[in-house]
Amino acid sequence: MRSTLVQGVIAHAEFTVKPTAALRITVLFVLVLNAIGCGSQHAPSAFMVAPSLTKAGVKGLYSGTLLKQVVFNDIDGAGLLLLSRSESTMPADGDEDPVEQVTLRAELYRRADQRTPWTSRWAVDDPVQCEGLDLDAGYFLDQVTATDLDNDGRAELTLASHSFCGGGVDPQQLRIGLRQGEQYYEVRGESLVQVQGDEPFGGERQDDPALASAAPALRAHVDRVWEAIKRGDAGAP
């Protein structure tokens, strides 16, 4: 079919003698080739990042301090990922010091359309406790994203966080979570500490065994996120 169409166009071009028709012949030739090849093109992805909602739009959907919201649409409908942080103090027991706790929470909401309310699909709480030492925990907000790296129309949600409980120059605890539908991959490790005049220490990374079977685009993405966070949060104690 393709060769017949192309030969027809070429024959038309060869027997056309009017110079003014040259442009029309070229355009026709290109259109035929595009029409022939359009069947091999991939359908556009259903994934799209959307603008953040107003404060009223997320009211009552989180506790503590809202750190970030990620709004998107994919083949499963509208999605809303909320990141929050809360702090609490557990009373002292006898002579022991009070225990400080920071809880990081990531929660995904879904809804069918703008007329229906948001419904929670999953939530991940990450409490960090520390007794008598410096405590810090938070997300690497610029690494928390919704993407469609494998172009299947279903969003991948990336979470990256850090935590610290110590009293000196110690590594931070790092965590990357990548969730796509029911599939979840995780990387944990320690930040790389470099003190002038001393050998670097820390920097260990442990991958979820399941990550080895993930799509190459997802593995490469996790590697990029690790490179971005492996030195920890500059504002931590």
Beta strands, then each sheet from edge to edge (+ up, - down):
strand 1: 48-50
strand 2: 65-74
strand 3: 77-90
strand 4: 99-111
strand 5: 119-131
strand 6: 134-139
strand 7: 145-147
strand 8: 156-166
strand 9: 173-180
strand 10: 183-190
strand 11: 192-193
strand 12: 201-202
strand 13: 205-207
sheet 1: 1+ 2- 3+ 4- 5+
sheet 2: 6+ 8- 7+
sheet 3: 6+ 8- 9+ 10- 13+
sheet 4: 11+ 12-
end
